[in-house]
Every structure is written in C-alpha cells, then in structure tokens.
Amino acid sequence: MIALLSGGGNDLWRHIEGTATAPVLYQLANRVPVLADAKMAAMEEQIETKESRIIEFGKREYLAQHIILSTTLAHLGSK
C-alpha cells in the first residue's frame, strides 16, 4: 500500500491529507470557455485535458477516502 500512496502517478498523499487542490472548469464568456485572461477562447484540446484532470481528481479523492475508511476502525470512519 505504501507504493500505491507514494508512486509517481498514484500520489494520493495530498488527497489523504486534505491538501489537494481541485481543478476547476474554464470560465465562460458569452457561453464560450475562456482561459484565465478571460480574453482567449480555450481550445478543444485544452478543455478535454481540463475535464480529464477533473475526472482524475475525483477518482483520486474517492480512492483516498476508500483507503482511509478501509484502514481505520468503523466508528472512526463515520466521523
């Protein structure tokens, strides 16, 4: 399990510690996703990459919760 928590692409420590930052979707301007400068429209590839990161973040959050709940006592997990 230590390898799962510390392995490069599977780094879950920030999720377990609660310090992971969730990625957010692009802001919309006139119903068009725009970059942080709010002027340039986001390209389709950028939007897909951002959505993939959001999905991956959710998976890691779920996995971190599962690890915590499966390795603690039941009455602690309910807290």
C-alpha positions as CSV (number, residue, x, y, z in Angstrom):
1,M,0.0,0.0,0.0
2,I,2.9,2.4,0.6
3,A,3.9,2.0,-3.0
4,L,0.4,3.0,-4.1
5,L,0.5,6.1,-1.9
6,S,3.9,7.3,-2.9
7,G,4.2,6.1,-6.5
8,G,4.7,9.0,-9.0
9,G,1.4,8.9,-10.9
10,N,-0.5,7.5,-8.0
11,D,0.4,10.1,-5.4
12,L,-2.5,10.2,-3.0
13,W,-0.9,11.8,0.0
14,R,-2.3,15.3,-0.8
15,H,-5.8,13.8,-1.1
16,I,-5.4,11.8,2.2
17,E,-4.1,14.9,4.0
18,G,-6.8,17.1,2.5
19,T,-4.4,19.5,0.8
20,A,-5.1,18.5,-2.8
21,T,-6.5,21.4,-4.9
22,A,-9.4,20.5,-7.1
23,P,-9.1,21.7,-10.7
24,V,-12.0,23.9,-11.9
25,L,-13.6,24.2,-15.3
26,Y,-12.8,27.2,-17.5
27,Q,-14.9,30.4,-17.0
28,L,-17.5,31.1,-19.6
29,A,-17.7,34.4,-21.6
30,N,-20.6,34.5,-24.0
31,R,-21.1,30.8,-23.5
32,V,-17.5,30.1,-24.7
33,P,-14.9,28.7,-22.3
34,V,-12.0,31.2,-21.9
35,L,-8.5,31.0,-20.5
36,A,-7.6,32.7,-17.2
37,D,-7.1,36.0,-19.0
38,A,-10.8,35.9,-20.0
39,K,-9.9,37.0,-23.5
40,M,-8.7,34.0,-25.4
41,A,-11.1,31.1,-26.0
42,A,-9.9,27.7,-24.7
43,M,-9.1,25.2,-27.5
44,E,-10.9,21.9,-27.6
45,E,-7.8,20.0,-26.6
46,Q,-7.4,22.3,-23.5
47,I,-11.0,21.7,-22.5
48,E,-10.6,18.0,-22.8
49,T,-7.4,18.0,-20.8
50,K,-9.0,20.0,-18.1
51,E,-12.0,17.7,-18.0
52,S,-9.7,14.7,-17.8
53,R,-7.9,16.3,-14.8
54,I,-11.2,16.9,-13.1
55,I,-12.2,13.3,-13.6
56,E,-8.8,12.0,-12.4
57,F,-9.0,14.2,-9.3
58,G,-12.4,12.8,-8.4
59,K,-11.1,9.2,-8.8
60,R,-8.1,10.0,-6.5
61,E,-10.4,11.6,-3.9
62,Y,-12.6,8.5,-3.9
63,L,-9.6,6.2,-3.7
64,A,-8.2,8.2,-0.8
65,Q,-11.5,8.1,1.1
66,H,-11.7,4.3,0.4
67,I,-8.1,3.8,1.8
68,I,-8.9,5.9,4.9
69,L,-12.2,4.1,5.6
70,S,-10.8,0.6,5.0
71,T,-7.8,1.2,7.2
72,T,-9.5,2.8,10.2
73,L,-12.0,1.5,12.8
74,A,-15.6,1.7,11.7
75,H,-16.6,4.2,14.4
76,L,-13.7,6.5,13.4
77,G,-14.7,6.3,9.7
78,S,-18.2,7.6,10.4
79,K,-16.6,10.8,11.8
